[in-house]
Amino acid sequence: MSDDAKQYWYNTATGQVEEGQRSDWSKVMGPYPTREAAQHALEQARARTAAWDAQDEAER
């Protein structure tokens, strides 16, 4: 088993978690160390974006 198979990827096109990167890189987010972390990829991305937006706004 390669190292890639031990990682998880969130497929933005299907909304499914993949074990190992199976889809094209333009359709996946990751890698994540666990299936659960990959399942929450979009929530994490939204939270980070909101935090960065707030920081940008505070710096203006």
Summary of the structure (lengths in Angstrom):
residues: 60
radius of gyration: 13.9
end to end distance: 49.2
largest distance: 49.2
contacts: 145
relative contact order: 0.18
helix: 52%
strand: 20%
